[in-house]
């Protein structure tokens, strides 16, 4: 597993929105097998026989972590909270960078997030653009970002969908934000306003920097949305930025048109927990909460936060896994116990084969668990997964094996008591 890395976008360094290893979704994969047999009752009805892995010797120790599901989350408590949930819902309808270019696999954590308001655009855009978005009443949005793992190629993308009250406000915002983007700022030289021949409605600013990179910033009004794409490449390959922007728009327009948007006056009525999966997570520490956590995502939404988005979609499809709740731990829900066991095996195989982890000691007394470790410049990553019934839990901690073992134990107990 790898953490979404902090990055540098548009010559401005921002505080990372994802700061802890515990908040990150992993996965890629090939499968491995488990040992033994056990009968597990599927929550969707009927019995299912799934592979079971024996527990490591010793007594269970959940530490101070809760061992029962959290209370029902109910609906959000305010319109502001509803903006978060609506942005989280939107993630399922935002194109993945790897769908545009399969080499865009390097995570850039700071630019993958739920955008709760116009002012929150300051993570992505300099100048007056956040103020313009606020002026036009921006409701919510979602941004995703990736770069080439090969830094010699040095190609990156930030892709976002921003929702406004209506098409007129989106149009005004796109025109004014693009014009402001062309102006010089504290961080950037002035840009060149240009157009992309096959995208007549797209407003684009381009720049060439002294370090040999070329970047384009594109705003496209699409009904009540703005589709925003920033792309960067070496000057010698600057055509890539136009090509990737065109491909992004080709896929994003039809995708966001399928989004069942909630009316703005209904934001305060949105449920926080789809099918009560979030209640099965270990709560996130208050200091680590972001607009993207305490959320329930579908396969595509999950993939935005994954180390390998393509394989995340593949794994969730193969295991018939439809939901992932993201908090202090991640909990995946499959349609059956067999599906959760399949996902467990896929994760186990990949964490060793592709992510470079080594198997490590499992938490005492906990069946159906697997733990791994990996040294990095940041420290030692400790990672565990555990499955029970139709659920799989995912936990991680930096430089603290005891913590991840206690979290895994607590997660197992929570899943064991799930109804």
N, C-alpha and C positions, 0 to 999 in steps of 0.2 A: 504494500500500500504506500502511496505517497500523499503528502499534504499538498493542497493547492498552494502554489508558491506565490509569495508576494512578487509584484512586478512593477514595472515602470512604463506607464502609458502616456503618450503625448507629452513627453518630456517633463512630467510632473509626478512626484512621488506622493502617494497617498497612504494613509494608515490602512492596514489590511482589514477587510471586513470579516475574514475568516482567520482567526488567530490561533485556534487550538486544534490539535490533532483529533480530539474527540468529536469535532463537528463535521468531519469529512467523511463522505461516502466513498467507498472503494469500489471496485471490482472489474475483473476481466476474466479469462479463464479456460481451463480444461478440467475434466472431472477426475476425481479419485474415488475410491470405494471405502465404505465403512465396515465395521465388524459387527456380527451378531444380528439378532432379529428381535423386534419388539412391536407390539400392537399399539397403535395410537389412534384415538378417536378423532375423526375429521370434524371440524366445527361446522362444515357445510352438510353434515349428516353422513351416517354410515361409518364403517370402520375401515381403517387403512393400515396395511403392514408396511412399515418403513424400517430402513437400516438404523440400528442404534449403536452408539459407541459407548463403551464402558467408562465409568468415572475414574479419575485418578484417585489414589488412596488418600484418606484423610476426611475430616469433617468440613462441611460447607461453611464458608465464612463470607457473608455479604457485607461485613464492616458496618458502616452507618447508613448504607444505601437502603432505600425503601424496597420492600420485597413483595408489595402488592400493587395492583394497577392504580394509577392516579384517579382522582375523582373525575367525573364526567366534565369535559371542558365546556359543553353547551355552546351557545353562540358567543360572538365577540362582544366586548363590553362597550365599544364605541365605534363611530364611523372611522376614526383613525386606525383602530385595530383592523377594521374591515378592509382598509386599503392593503394591509399586509396580506391578509388571506386571499383577496382578489388577485394580487400580484403573484402569490404562490400558485393559485389556480392557473394563472396565465402561463406559467412556466411549461405546462404540458403542451402549449400551442406555440412555442418559440423554437425555431430551427436550431439544431445543434451544429456548432462549427465543424465537427467531424463529418457531417452530412454534406458540407460544402467542399471540404478538402480533407481527406482521411489522414493527412499528416499534421493536422491541427490538433495535436493531442496534449501539448504541454499546458497544464492548468495555470490560470492566473487568477488567484482567489479574490483579489480586491474588486474585480470587475464582473463577478458573477454573483448577482444578488437581486433581491426584490427591491424595487425603487418605490418607496412609500409616498413620494411627493416630488414636485418640481425641484424643491431645494436640495433633495437628495441626489440630484443629477450632478452635483459638484464632484462626485467621485469620477464621473466620466468626462464632463465638459467644463472648460474654463470660461472665463468672461461672464457675460450676462445671461447666458443660456438658461441656467437654473432659475433666474428671476423671470425670464420670459415664460418659461414653463409654468411657474407659479401664477403669473399674471393671467395666463390662459386657462387656469384651473386644472392643470394636469391631475388625473385621478390616481394613477398607479402605473407600474411598469415592471418589466423584468429584463435583465441584462445577462448575457453569457459571453465568455471570452476564452480564447485559447491561443497558443503560439506553437510554432514548430519546436519540437524537442531539440532538433539540430540547430544550435545557435548560429552556425555558419550561414544557414539559410535565412534566419532572422525574419520570419514572416509571422504576423500576428493579426488577430481580428477581435473586435468587440462588436457584438450584435445585440440590439435591444429593440423592444416594442414598448412604446409609450402610449398610454391611453388618455384621451382628452374628453371633455363633455360632449363634443359634437365635431363634425367634419370641418366646420368653419374655424373653430378654435385650433384644431390640429393644423390646418392650412396656415393660419397666421403664425402659429408658433414655429412651424418648419421654415417659413420664409425668414422670419426674424432671427431664429437661432442660426441658420446657415449664414446669414449676413454678418452676424456677430462673430461667428467662427472664423471668418476671413480676416478679421482685424488682428493686428499684433497684440500680444499680451506679455505679461511678466515672464511667462514660460515659453512662448512660441513666437516665431516671426510671423508676419502677415502671410496669409495664404492666397491662392489664386482660385477665384470662383470659376468653375468650369461646368461642363455637362457631359453626360455619358450618352452617346448617340441613341442607343437602344432603350434608354431610360429617360424619356423627355420630362417626366414629372419629378425626377430626382434632382435635388439641389446639392451640389458637391463642391467642396473646397479641397485643393491639393497643396502639398508642401514638399519641398526637398530640403533635407537637413545637411549640415556639414559633415555628419558622420556617414553619409552615403545612403541614407534611407529615404524612401518616398512614402508618403501617407496620403490617404484620402478620407474625408469626413463627409458622409452622405446622409441627407434627411429626405425621406420620402413620405408625403402625406398619403394615407390610405384609409379613407373613411374617417372615423374618429380616432385613428391611430397615426403615430409617426413611426415608421420603420427606420431605425438608425443603424448605420454600419460604418465603423472605423476600420480601415485596413492599412497595413504597413508591410513594405517589402523593400529589398535592395533596389536602388534606382535602376539598375540594369534589368530588373524584373517588374517594373512598375505596372505593366499591363495586368499583372496578377490582381492588383487591387480593384481594377474595374471589373475584371472577370468574376472575382469572388463576390463583389457587391451585386452584380447582375444576378448571379446564381442565388444569392441570399434573398433578393426580392422575388425572384421567380418562385421560390419555395415558401417564403414567409407570407406573402399575400393570401394565397388560398388557405394556409394553415390558420392564420389568425381569424379569417372569416368564419371558421368553424367554432371559434371560442364562444361558449355560452355565457356571455358577459352578464354580470349582475348589474341591475340598475343602480345608479349611484345612491339613490335614496333608500336602497335596501342593503347597503354595506353593513350596517349595524345589526343585520339579521343573519349574517353568514355563520354557518357552523364552523367551529375550529377543527373538529376531529371527525374525519370521514371514517365511518364504520368502526369508530372507537379504537383505532390503531395507535394514535398518539398517546392514549392513556396507558399503553403498554410499554412506553419508553421509560428509561431512567431520566428524571428531570435534569434539564440543563442548569448549570450554575448561573446565577443571575448575571454575573459579569461577562459571560460568554454568549448571551443571547443576541441574535441579530434578527433583521427582518425576514431572513430566509430560514430560521430555525423555528422550533415549535410548530411544525408544518407537516402536512400529509401530501405526498406527491405521487403521481402515477409514474410509469416507466420512463417517459421522456423527461419529466421534471426531475426524477432521480438522477438521470444520466448527466444533467448539467453539472452536478456536483461530484461526479465520479472520476476516478483516475482514468478509466477507459470507457467513455460513453458508448461506443459501438458495442462492446461486449456486455455492458450493463443491459442494454436493450435486448441483446441476444440471450443473456442469462435469464432475464425476467420472462422473456417469451418462452424459453425452453422449460422453465419451471412453473409456468402459469402463475407468475407472481404479478399482482396488479397494483399493489400499494406499498409505499415506503414512508414511514413516519420518522422525522428527523428532530432529535432533541439531544439530551446528554448521551444517549445511545441511539442507534438506528434500528428500527424494527420493520422487517419486510413481511407482508402477508401474502401467502400463496392461496390458491383456491382449494388446496388439499394438503394433508400431511406429507403425501408423497412429493408434492411440489416443493415444499420447504426442505425436505431431505435432499432433493435434487439440487436446489440452490446451494445448500450447505456443501455438497460435494464439489460443485462448480467453483465456489469460493475457495475451498481448500486447495484444489488443484492449481488455481491461478495464483494464489498468494505466494506459492513457492515457485512455480514455473515461470511466471511473467514478472512478478513484482519483486523477486529477489529476497524474500523472507525465508527464514529457517524455522522449522517447527520448534516450539519451546514447551515448557511444562504447562500442563492444563490445570485449572483451578481444582483443588481437592473436592471430591464428592459430587462433582457436577457431570452428569452424563451428556452425551451429544454435544460436546464442546471441543474446540480446537483452537490452539493459541500459537502465535508466531512472533518472531522478533527480527529486527533489522537495525544495524548501526548506520548512522548518517551523521553529517556535520552538525545537525541540530541536537543529536543525542540518540538514544536507543528507543526506537518505536516498538511498543508492545501492542499487539492486536489479537483479539479473540472473537470468535463467532460461536453461537450456540443455537440449536434449534429444538423446538418443542411444539408438537401439534402442527398447525399450519403456519407457524411463525418462525422467523429467524432473527436473532438479535446480533448486533455488531457493535463492538466496543473497542476503544483504543486509548492509550495513554503514553505520554513521553517520559522516559526514565523512571517508570514506576510500575513494575510488574505486579506488586501487591494490589495496587489500585485497580488495574485492569482485571485481575482475578476476582476481586470483590465485586466489581461491576458485573462481571459475567455471572457470578453466583446469584447476585440480586436479579439480574435479567432472567435467568433461568426460572427462578421462583415466581417472578411476575408472569412469565409466559405459561408456567405450569398452572397458575390460578386463573388464566384467561377463560372467559366464557363466550 
